Amino acid sequence: MTPTMAGIALVVGLCVLLATGMPIAFALGLAALTGLLLDMGLDVIYVTAETMFAGIANLAYVAIPMFVLMGAIVAGTPAGGDLYRSLDRWLYKVPGGLVLSNIGACAIFSGMTGSSPATCAAIGKMGIPEMQKRGYPNSVATGSIAAGGTLGILIPPSVTMIVYGISTQTSIGRLFLAGVLPGLMLTAMFMAWALIDARRKGFHFRVEGLHYSWKEKFASLPRVLPLLLIIAGMLFVLYGGVATPSEAAGAGAFLTLVVVILVYRLYRIQPFIGIFGSAMRESVMIMMIMASAELFAFALSSLYITQSLAGAIAALEINRWALMGLINVFLLVSGMFLPPVAIIVMSAPLLFPIITQAGFDPYWFAVVLTINMEIGLITPPVGLNLFVINSIAPNVPTKEILWGALPYVLVMLLAILVLCVFPEIVTWLPEVVMGPAI
């Protein structure tokens, strides 16, 4: 069987397994195992466990469960509600202000988790019922949070940036810095669209008699500021070279735990059993996907699929921007079927030499890739954020969630175009803080 036919068979087999509803980690692993079994026979038994373990046996990956734990602590305690209510008090008079509050809360929460599903779940549990209560259409209430949740993998700290950095041997600190301005830009673009949409459709929806004094507005800040200071401090020690990503994540998770215990006087063990259990489940899910994706990537390499595809792309005598367009289409389509972590583990080592040879900055490409992954999170058939929101608001059909999120897909495509025209939005901050990339 030629590498092309083997690749097609492997991808088709993976799609069939995913269509059955099998968990993504198991589908990736089973498809890879089948391909390796046909190629290597029973000898595959000797390399399977070692390959999967090698895919996650990196100390830098310790940062992932720590960031997930930070998000679980905030989401599982009153801290998440305070964050949300604080923004609502400041924006409640703006047309569509509750949508802006939700997007802003998603952006801030992203800085605590690095996880899109965690951001969606935490803000969605509070934001969707409140918007429905105030009369917002279901599509607006759910779609805005599904899209806002995608900021979790762009605004640092970002789980996908950690995976990209390890897969391509690039600086994780520089990657985090590269995501700051694009993350803020995308948040502003989301808010701008929400404001335009609110004015166009006349969304005011303020509860009669609802009013917050300046005293009430400022009274909501003391409980939120310690968490924001933890994020700022964590990023400072990371970018200042004081700590590694794993050390910064561990310290951030510990300080977040201390803050919520002291501020909210949570001295009973019971709430934390659920918090740590939730963080453990999500962390294990992510690591299983990464291990299975590593096995899948090994299968692609063993069957010479990766090498053949790289050679075919390298042989294309086309303009570098046309090449980037093809890569973006590939990433968009892949993002519709696979989670970001799996795509990055499988594709980043393949695409990295191609984009650097074409003259593209690898940190700029990381941001473009991440925004592509964000689009995949809110587009079917997999669209993880759509299903997270659907589980929070089961009374809202998935079709309505999708229609509500669709305008934000167009905003993200516009953001990619802006970054193509002005790559300095990505590269400026890392160069100022850490100097030119070597």
NUMI-739859 format. One record per residue (C-alpha): residue in one letter; y negated, x negated, z negated; residue number from 0. Coordinates in pm, 1 decimal, always signed. Example, Ala and Ser with C-alpha at 12.3 -4.5 7.8 and 13.67 -1.06 7.14 Angstrom:
<sites>
   rest         py         px         pz    nr
      A     +450.0    -1230.0     -780.0     0
      S     +106.0    -1367.0     -714.0     1
</sites>
This chain:
<sites>
   rest         py         px         pz    nr
      M       +0.0       +0.0       +0.0     0
      T     -343.2     -134.7      +94.2     1
      P     -610.8     -179.4     -175.9     2
      T     -810.1     +105.9      -19.2     3
      M     -516.8     +347.7      -36.4     4
      A     -428.9     +230.2     -387.3     5
      G     -788.7     +289.2     -497.8     6
      I     -796.4     +637.3     -349.0     7
      A     -462.1     +723.9     -511.5     8
      L     -579.5     +594.2     -849.8     9
      V     -909.0     +786.3     -839.9    10
      V     -740.9    +1107.2     -716.7    11
      G     -480.2    +1076.1     -991.8    12
      L     -756.1    +1033.1    -1251.2    13
      C     -941.1    +1340.9    -1120.3    14
      V     -621.0    +1547.6    -1136.1    15
      L     -560.7    +1442.7    -1496.3    16
      L     -921.6    +1522.4    -1591.5    17
      A     -891.5    +1862.2    -1420.9    18
      T     -601.8    +1951.2    -1651.3    19
      G     -835.0    +1919.1    -1950.6    20
      M     -673.1    +1601.4    -2079.8    21
      P     -904.5    +1394.5    -2304.9    22
      I    -1092.8    +1134.4    -2101.9    23
      A     -948.4     +833.9    -2288.4    24
      F     -590.6     +952.9    -2229.4    25
      A     -659.9    +1038.6    -1862.5    26
      L     -803.9     +692.0    -1797.3    27
      G     -516.3     +522.4    -1977.7    28
      L     -241.1     +726.4    -1811.7    29
      A     -385.5     +682.0    -1461.5    30
      A     -417.9     +306.7    -1515.9    31
      L      -69.6     +279.1    -1668.2    32
      T      +83.9     +462.6    -1372.6    33
      G      -88.2     +234.6    -1121.4    34
      L      +15.8      -79.8    -1310.4    35
      L     +372.6      +47.4    -1349.2    36
      L     +403.6      +93.1     -972.0    37
      D     +256.0     -252.3     -913.0    38
      M     +415.5     -459.5    -1189.9    39
      G     +716.6     -256.5    -1295.9    40
      L     +821.8     -255.5    -1659.9    41
      D     +644.2     -587.5    -1717.2    42
      V     +329.9     -379.6    -1768.1    43
      I     +455.8     -312.6    -2121.0    44
      Y     +370.9     -670.7    -2216.7    45
      V       +5.3     -651.2    -2111.7    46
      T      -99.5     -293.3    -2192.4    47
      A     -168.4     -322.7    -2565.1    48
      E     -319.0     -670.7    -2532.9    49
      T     -553.1     -561.1    -2252.2    50
      M     -673.0     -253.5    -2440.1    51
      F     -726.5     -446.9    -2761.8    52
      A     -911.2     -725.8    -2579.4    53
      G    -1146.6     -464.2    -2436.0    54
      I    -1280.3     -374.3    -2779.7    55
      A    -1215.3     -695.8    -2976.8    56
      N    -1576.7     -802.4    -2976.7    57
      L    -1782.3     -833.6    -3295.2    58
      A    -2089.4     -691.5    -3120.0    59
      Y    -1910.2     -357.9    -3087.3    60
      V    -1938.6     -317.6    -3466.2    61
      A    -2293.2     -196.9    -3392.4    62
      I    -2159.1     +116.8    -3224.8    63
      P    -1995.2     +286.1    -3528.2    64
      M    -2290.1     +177.9    -3744.1    65
      F    -2542.9     +349.0    -3515.3    66
      V    -2314.7     +653.6    -3495.7    67
      L    -2301.5     +659.3    -3877.1    68
      M    -2682.7     +649.8    -3893.8    69
      G    -2698.0     +956.9    -3672.9    70
      A    -2428.9    +1137.8    -3871.4    71
      I    -2615.9    +1072.3    -4198.9    72
      V    -2940.0    +1217.8    -4061.2    73
      A    -2767.9    +1509.0    -3887.5    74
      G    -2548.1    +1594.7    -4186.0    75
      T    -2829.1    +1597.8    -4444.5    76
      P    -3163.6    +1782.6    -4472.8    77
      A    -3330.3    +1478.1    -4309.6    78
      G    -3266.1    +1613.0    -3960.7    79
      G    -3422.0    +1947.8    -4047.9    80
      D    -3728.0    +1779.6    -4197.7    81
      L    -3774.3    +1572.8    -3883.3    82
      Y    -3760.8    +1882.7    -3668.7    83
      R    -3987.8    +2093.6    -3892.8    84
      S    -4245.4    +1815.0    -3918.0    85
      L    -4291.0    +1805.4    -3540.8    86
      D    -4301.4    +2185.8    -3522.4    87
      R    -4586.0    +2198.7    -3775.0    88
      W    -4798.3    +1968.0    -3560.7    89
      L    -4720.4    +2127.5    -3221.9    90
      Y    -4674.5    +2496.1    -3302.3    91
      K    -5009.2    +2600.0    -3143.0    92
      V    -4940.6    +2432.8    -2807.9    93
      P    -4798.9    +2660.8    -2534.2    94
      G    -4430.5    +2580.6    -2531.0    95
      G    -4490.2    +2373.2    -2844.0    96
      L    -4142.0    +2437.5    -2978.3    97
      V    -3990.2    +2290.4    -2660.7    98
      L    -4214.1    +1985.6    -2703.4    99
      S    -4104.5    +1960.8    -3067.1   100
      N    -3740.5    +1963.0    -2964.7   101
      I    -3788.2    +1693.5    -2700.3   102
      G    -3990.4    +1481.6    -2944.8   103
      A    -3723.9    +1527.8    -3212.7   104
      C    -3458.2    +1421.3    -2960.9   105
      A    -3657.6    +1106.5    -2880.3   106
      I    -3698.0    +1011.7    -3247.8   107
      F    -3339.6    +1099.1    -3332.6   108
      S    -3227.6     +880.0    -3040.9   109
      G    -3374.8     +584.8    -3225.4   110
      M    -3137.9     +656.5    -3512.0   111
      T    -2813.7     +716.0    -3323.9   112
      G    -2799.3     +560.6    -2978.0   113
      S    -2571.5     +852.4    -2891.0   114
      S    -2650.9    +1140.8    -2659.7   115
      P    -2393.7    +1395.5    -2789.4   116
      A    -2499.2    +1324.9    -3150.1   117
      T    -2865.5    +1381.5    -3059.0   118
      C    -2781.1    +1703.2    -2876.2   119
      A    -2571.7    +1837.2    -3160.2   120
      A    -2816.8    +1749.2    -3438.2   121
      I    -3131.7    +1887.2    -3274.4   122
      G    -2953.6    +2173.7    -3099.1   123
      K    -2820.6    +2320.2    -3424.4   124
      M    -3177.4    +2360.6    -3549.5   125
      G    -3378.6    +2401.1    -3229.1   126
      I    -3180.2    +2652.9    -3026.5   127
      P    -3164.4    +2930.4    -3291.9   128
      E    -3535.8    +2883.1    -3367.8   129
      M    -3636.2    +2906.6    -3000.7   130
      Q    -3415.3    +3212.0    -2951.6   131
      K    -3575.9    +3370.6    -3259.1   132
      R    -3921.6    +3315.0    -3111.5   133
      G    -3826.2    +3469.1    -2777.9   134
      Y    -3777.8    +3168.5    -2551.9   135
      P    -3536.9    +3232.3    -2261.4   136
      N    -3187.8    +3101.8    -2331.3   137
      S    -3201.6    +2868.4    -2031.8   138
      V    -3520.4    +2702.4    -2162.9   139
      A    -3393.0    +2680.3    -2521.2   140
      T    -3060.7    +2520.4    -2428.2   141
      G    -3157.5    +2324.9    -2115.7   142
      S    -3445.0    +2139.6    -2281.8   143
      I    -3224.3    +2012.8    -2565.4   144
      A    -2937.0    +1925.5    -2330.4   145
      A    -3183.5    +1712.3    -2133.5   146
      G    -3366.0    +1578.0    -2440.4   147
      G    -3034.2    +1465.3    -2582.6   148
      T    -2984.3    +1229.8    -2288.8   149
      L    -3264.2    +1012.7    -2430.3   150
      G    -3008.0     +897.6    -2687.7   151
      I    -2856.9     +644.2    -2446.8   152
      L    -3190.3     +502.6    -2324.6   153
      I    -3422.9     +473.5    -2624.0   154
      P    -3304.0     +181.8    -2841.8   155
      P    -3077.4     +138.0    -3017.9   156
      S    -2846.5     +247.6    -2735.7   157
      V    -2467.1     +242.9    -2736.5   158
      T    -2453.9     +211.0    -2356.7   159
      M    -2693.2      -85.6    -2362.9   160
      I    -2463.5     -262.6    -2608.7   161
      V    -2164.0     -200.4    -2381.1   162
      Y    -2361.0     -314.8    -2072.9   163
      G    -2478.0     -630.5    -2250.1   164
      I    -2124.9     -728.6    -2352.4   165
      S    -1978.7     -639.8    -2010.0   166
      T    -2237.5     -847.2    -1820.8   167
      Q    -2305.4    -1121.0    -2079.3   168
      T    -2674.6    -1029.0    -2097.2   169
      S    -2896.4    -1021.0    -2407.4   170
      I    -2858.7     -697.4    -2604.1   171
      G    -3197.0     -753.0    -2772.8   172
      R    -3366.2     -787.4    -2432.8   173
      L    -3182.6     -477.2    -2308.3   174
      F    -3309.4     -278.1    -2606.5   175
      L    -3664.8     -393.9    -2533.5   176
      A    -3621.5     -306.3    -2165.9   177
      G    -3540.6      +52.3    -2263.5   178
      V    -3846.2     +109.7    -2486.3   179
      L    -4120.7     +181.2    -2230.7   180
      P    -3893.0     +367.6    -1982.8   181
      G    -3765.6     +574.8    -2276.5   182
      L    -4119.0     +664.7    -2384.7   183
      M    -4216.5     +729.4    -2021.4   184
      L    -3921.0     +963.4    -1968.8   185
      T    -3998.0    +1144.3    -2295.8   186
      A    -4359.4    +1193.4    -2180.5   187
      M    -4237.6    +1317.7    -1839.5   188
      F    -4000.5    +1564.9    -2007.2   189
      M    -4285.7    +1689.7    -2226.7   190
      A    -4522.4    +1711.8    -1928.5   191
      W    -4272.5    +1926.7    -1739.5   192
      A    -4213.7    +2146.0    -2047.8   193
      L    -4590.4    +2195.4    -2083.1   194
      I    -4632.9    +2276.5    -1711.7   195
      D    -4338.8    +2517.8    -1724.3   196
      A    -4475.6    +2683.0    -2038.9   197
      R    -4820.8    +2736.2    -1887.1   198
      R    -4669.4    +2857.2    -1559.3   199
      K    -4446.7    +3113.1    -1730.7   200
      G    -4680.7    +3192.1    -2019.8   201
      F    -4459.4    +3068.6    -2304.4   202
      H    -4656.9    +3105.2    -2625.2   203
      F    -4403.0    +3275.1    -2849.8   204
      R    -4567.8    +3204.7    -3183.1   205
      V    -4443.2    +3400.9    -3480.9   206
      E    -4709.2    +3646.7    -3600.5   207
      G    -4897.3    +3510.0    -3897.5   208
      L    -4744.5    +3164.0    -3861.4   209
      H    -5001.9    +2905.6    -3960.4   210
      Y    -4984.6    +2555.7    -4105.7   211
      S    -5277.3    +2400.5    -4289.4   212
      W    -5360.7    +2031.2    -4264.6   213
      K    -5217.8    +1988.8    -4612.9   214
      E    -4884.7    +2141.1    -4501.8   215
      K    -4879.5    +1925.4    -4190.6   216
      F    -4925.3    +1602.9    -4384.7   217
      A    -4690.4    +1718.9    -4661.0   218
      S    -4402.2    +1706.5    -4412.6   219
      L    -4453.4    +1338.1    -4331.9   220
      P    -4341.9    +1152.7    -4648.2   221
      R    -3978.5    +1249.7    -4600.5   222
      V    -3979.6    +1151.6    -4231.3   223
      L    -4173.1     +823.6    -4250.5   224
      P    -3904.5     +625.0    -4442.2   225
      L    -3656.5     +694.1    -4162.3   226
      L    -3909.0     +590.0    -3896.8   227
      L    -3980.7     +273.2    -4094.3   228
      I    -3608.2     +193.7    -4102.7   229
      I    -3593.8     +220.2    -3723.2   230
      A    -3906.1       +2.6    -3684.0   231
      G    -3773.4     -255.4    -3930.8   232
      M    -3430.9     -262.3    -3768.4   233
      L    -3580.4     -322.6    -3424.3   234
      F    -3818.2     -585.5    -3566.0   235
      V    -3540.7     -798.1    -3717.8   236
      L    -3335.5     -755.5    -3401.8   237
      Y    -3610.3     -860.8    -3160.8   238
      G    -3737.9    -1127.2    -3396.2   239
      G    -3402.1    -1300.7    -3389.6   240
      V    -3351.4    -1244.8    -3762.4   241
      A    -3029.5    -1048.0    -3720.1   242
      T    -2764.5     -972.0    -3459.0   243
      P    -2725.9     -612.3    -3329.0   244
      S    -2422.8     -561.5    -3555.0   245
      E    -2608.6     -686.7    -3862.8   246
      A    -2916.6     -477.7    -3782.6   247
      A    -2703.1     -167.4    -3726.1   248
      G    -2512.8     -218.6    -4050.7   249
      A    -2834.0     -266.4    -4248.8   250
      G    -2991.2      +36.3    -4079.7   251
      A    -2694.2     +258.4    -4165.4   252
      F    -2693.1     +139.5    -4527.7   253
      L    -3069.8     +188.9    -4573.6   254
      T    -3053.1     +534.6    -4412.3   255
      L    -2777.9     +627.7    -4656.7   256
      V    -2984.1     +500.6    -4952.6   257
      V    -3297.1     +687.9    -4835.9   258
      V    -3126.5    +1026.2    -4794.0   259
      I    -2950.9     +989.1    -5131.3   260
      L    -3276.1     +910.3    -5314.4   261
      V    -3512.0    +1142.9    -5124.4   262
      Y    -3280.7    +1445.0    -5121.3   263
      R    -3095.9    +1363.3    -5444.7   264
      L    -2755.6    +1389.1    -5282.2   265
      Y    -2546.1    +1249.8    -5562.3   266
      R    -2228.1    +1448.5    -5494.6   267
      I    -1953.0    +1290.1    -5284.5   268
      Q    -1856.3    +1609.2    -5098.5   269
      P    -2133.1    +1609.6    -4830.7   270
      F    -2060.5    +1247.6    -4744.3   271
      I    -1691.5    +1311.5    -4681.4   272
      G    -1789.8    +1525.8    -4384.4   273
      I    -2056.4    +1278.1    -4270.0   274
      F    -1823.8     +977.0    -4269.9   275
      G    -1543.2    +1183.0    -4116.9   276
      S    -1770.9    +1294.7    -3832.2   277
      A    -1890.8     +938.4    -3769.7   278
      M    -1535.1     +808.7    -3771.9   279
      R    -1415.3    +1069.9    -3519.7   280
      E    -1698.3     +996.6    -3275.3   281
      S    -1663.6     +618.8    -3315.0   282
      V    -1287.8     +629.6    -3256.5   283
      M    -1342.8     +850.5    -2950.4   284
      I    -1592.0     +601.3    -2804.3   285
      M    -1371.2     +299.6    -2876.0   286
      M    -1064.6     +472.6    -2729.8   287
      I    -1256.6     +548.1    -2411.5   288
      M    -1369.8     +185.6    -2393.1   289
      A    -1017.0      +52.1    -2446.8   290
      S     -873.7     +286.3    -2184.2   291
      A    -1156.8     +204.1    -1944.0   292
      E    -1075.1     -165.2    -1988.3   293
      L     -713.0      -92.2    -1894.2   294
      F     -833.1     +109.9    -1594.2   295
      A    -1059.1     -178.1    -1486.1   296
      F     -761.9     -416.2    -1524.0   297
      A     -554.8     -187.8    -1300.8   298
      L     -830.4     -183.7    -1037.9   299
      S     -842.1     -563.4    -1046.0   300
      S     -461.9     -607.6    -1040.9   301
      L     -434.0     -384.5     -735.5   302
      Y     -715.3     -585.0     -565.9   303
      I     -926.6     -269.5     -547.6   304
      T    -1224.7     -426.3     -724.4   305
      Q    -1218.7     -738.6     -509.3   306
      S    -1188.4     -537.9     -186.5   307
      L    -1472.5     -305.7     -283.6   308
      A    -1695.5     -597.2     -385.3   309
      G    -1621.4     -773.5      -58.6   310
      A    -1696.9     -459.1     +142.6   311
      I    -2029.4     -409.3      -36.2   312
      A    -2122.8     -775.4       -1.3   313
      A    -2041.4     -762.0     +370.2   314
      L    -2283.6     -476.6     +429.3   315
      E    -2576.9     -613.9     +625.9   316
      I    -2832.8     -365.7     +502.8   317
      N    -3170.1     -370.5     +331.0   318
      R    -3143.8     -437.2      -44.2   319
      W    -3308.2     -103.5     -124.1   320
      A    -3055.3      +75.5      +95.1   321
      L    -2787.7     -109.1     -104.0   322
      M    -2950.2       +6.7     -427.5   323
      G    -2956.2     +362.3     -289.8   324
      L    -2580.0     +347.8     -224.9   325
      I    -2518.4     +211.4     -574.8   326
      N    -2727.2     +492.1     -724.8   327
      V    -2529.5     +755.1     -532.6   328
      F    -2207.0     +597.4     -659.4   329
      L    -2335.9     +602.3    -1017.8   330
      L    -2458.4     +961.9     -989.2   331
      V    -2122.9    +1083.7     -859.1   332
      S    -1929.5     +879.4    -1116.7   333
      G    -2150.9    +1017.8    -1393.2   334
      M    -2045.8    +1370.7    -1301.3   335
      F    -1684.1    +1291.5    -1389.7   336
      L    -1679.9    +1011.2    -1647.0   337
      P    -1871.7     +931.8    -1967.7   338
      P    -2133.1     +652.5    -1955.1   339
      V    -1928.6     +406.8    -2161.9   340
      A    -1629.0     +429.8    -1927.2   341
      I    -1843.2     +386.6    -1615.5   342
      I    -2023.9      +83.7    -1753.9   343
      V    -1705.5      -92.9    -1867.0   344
      M    -1547.2      -39.6    -1523.7   345
      S    -1843.6      -84.6    -1289.7   346
      A    -2092.8     -322.2    -1456.5   347
      P    -1885.3     -641.9    -1404.9   348
      L    -1838.4     -540.2    -1039.4   349
      L    -2199.7     -445.7     -966.8   350
      F    -2370.4     -719.5    -1171.3   351
      P    -2316.5    -1008.8     -923.4   352
      I    -2404.1     -781.3     -631.4   353
      I    -2739.4     -668.2     -768.7   354
      T    -2837.4    -1015.7     -890.3   355
      Q    -2748.1    -1163.9     -550.7   356
      A    -2964.9     -895.8     -389.0   357
      G    -3257.6    -1010.7     -604.5   358
      F    -3272.5     -725.7     -857.0   359
      D    -3348.6     -790.9    -1222.9   360
      P    -3029.7     -718.5    -1426.0   361
      Y    -3230.9     -566.5    -1713.9   362
      W    -3419.4     -339.8    -1475.9   363
      F    -3085.4     -237.0    -1325.1   364
      A    -2949.7     -159.7    -1672.6   365
      V    -3227.9      +95.9    -1724.0   366
      V    -3177.0     +251.1    -1378.9   367
      L    -2803.0     +269.5    -1444.4   368
      T    -2863.6     +431.6    -1783.1   369
      I    -3090.7     +700.0    -1635.8   370
      N    -2817.5     +770.5    -1380.0   371
      M    -2575.3     +811.0    -1668.6   372
      E    -2821.6    +1050.7    -1833.2   373
      I    -2816.6    +1268.6    -1523.1   374
      G    -2436.5    +1274.7    -1534.8   375
      L    -2448.8    +1402.6    -1893.1   376
      I    -2612.4    +1727.9    -1781.1   377
      T    -2439.4    +1784.8    -1446.3   378
      P    -2097.4    +1943.6    -1393.8   379
      P    -1802.3    +1921.2    -1380.1   380
      V    -1786.2    +1705.8    -1697.6   381
      G    -2150.5    +1714.6    -1816.0   382
      L    -2077.1    +1629.7    -2178.4   383
      N    -2412.9    +1753.4    -2310.9   384
      L    -2361.0    +2092.3    -2144.6   385
      F    -2040.2    +2140.5    -2341.6   386
      V    -2198.6    +2018.4    -2665.8   387
      I    -2477.6    +2275.5    -2624.6   388
      N    -2227.3    +2543.8    -2526.6   389
      S    -2033.1    +2483.6    -2848.4   390
      I    -2357.0    +2521.1    -3047.3   391
      A    -2469.1    +2834.8    -2859.8   392
      P    -2145.0    +3001.2    -2738.1   393
      N    -2337.6    +3319.6    -2655.0   394
      V    -2524.5    +3135.1    -2376.0   395
      P    -2323.8    +3094.7    -2050.8   396
      T    -2285.2    +2737.7    -1925.1   397
      K    -2454.3    +2847.7    -1601.2   398
      E    -2775.2    +2928.1    -1791.0   399
      I    -2766.6    +2594.1    -1972.9   400
      L    -2723.9    +2418.2    -1638.8   401
      W    -3018.5    +2602.7    -1477.5   402
      G    -3234.2    +2518.6    -1776.6   403
      A    -3142.6    +2149.7    -1753.0   404
      L    -3175.1    +2122.8    -1372.0   405
      P    -3555.2    +2061.9    -1365.0   406
      Y    -3505.1    +1767.8    -1599.8   407
      V    -3254.5    +1618.4    -1353.7   408
      L    -3533.5    +1616.0    -1094.8   409
      V    -3766.2    +1455.8    -1352.1   410
      M    -3510.9    +1178.8    -1410.5   411
      L    -3476.3    +1118.2    -1036.4   412
      L    -3855.3    +1089.9    -1020.9   413
      A    -3841.7     +841.4    -1311.3   414
      I    -3596.7     +622.8    -1115.8   415
      L    -3836.5     +623.3     -818.9   416
      V    -4126.8     +528.1    -1046.4   417
      L    -3925.2     +236.5    -1187.8   418
      C    -3837.0     +123.1     -835.5   419
      V    -4207.1     +112.2     -744.7   420
      F    -4319.4      -30.6    -1080.3   421
      P    -4031.6     -243.5    -1219.5   422
      E    -4282.1     -402.3    -1461.3   423
      I    -4243.0      -90.4    -1678.5   424
      V    -3901.5     -232.8    -1767.2   425
      T    -3961.2     -606.6    -1751.6   426
      W    -4305.2     -639.0    -1914.3   427
      L    -4213.9     -583.4    -2281.0   428
      P    -3905.2     -810.7    -2287.3   429
      E    -4108.3    -1091.1    -2125.5   430
      V    -4394.2    -1051.3    -2372.7   431
      V    -4168.4    -1047.1    -2679.6   432
      M    -3886.6    -1281.2    -2575.5   433
      G    -4030.5    -1475.9    -2283.3   434
      P    -3900.7    -1485.4    -1923.7   435
      A    -3527.5    -1428.5    -1877.9   436
      I    -3335.0    -1747.0    -1806.4   437
</sites>
